[in-house]
Amino acid sequence: MGGLQANRNDTDVRARLAAHADDLGYALLLKAVRPDVLATTEGEIEQAAWSTVPNVSPLFWSFRLMVGLGFFFIGLFAVAFTLASLRRLHTSRLFLRVALWALPLPWIAAELGWYVAEVGRQPWVIEGVLPTFLAVSNLSAGSVLTTLLGFVAIYSVLLIVDVFLMTKAIRLGPAPSEPDLLAEPGLAAAPAAAE
């Protein structure tokens, strides 16, 4: 690589670079072990190579749990559809309890999917081309913290406003509806008599 920087028209160096172009990302992994990659030892090459081997167990179980939750959701929907078709959904206490306790499960499944995607691709941002440690932002930790705190503040205010509005709506209760004139015949005559 140094030869190409010295002379861009060197055809031998260009040919060697083209022959190894698919492996350049792997060479960049050495920068995590040693910044001066031209003076790398065999032990450092082996250390960089082993950094590409993921810890399989957490990925294996996270993926299976995510898929298992997906099948659980399909089953839960099938039971809900069946109970609703039979007009027994609102009377099935067991199903309603299971549905209530299942509320956080989609979030958990999404987080497991995120974990599998992000940890499973390590140490690469772009497979075989760009290692993760070379793709970090050049923003300072203070800038990132300020942005994060800004988002937390804005969404906290929105949460407070949302809870206030929901509480107000709940205290007001449902809007009064007009009486069902067909279901209660006694109410049909009351407005006429009042006039």
Secondary structure by P-SEA (a helix, b strand, c coil): ccccccccccaaaaaaaaaacccccccccccccccccccccaaaaaaaaaccccccaaaaaaaaaaaaaaaaaaaaaaaaaaaaaaccccccaaaaaaaaaacaaaaaaaaaaaaaaaaaacccccccccccccccccccaaaaaaaaaaaaaaaaaaaaaaaaaaaaaaaaccccccccccccccccccccccc
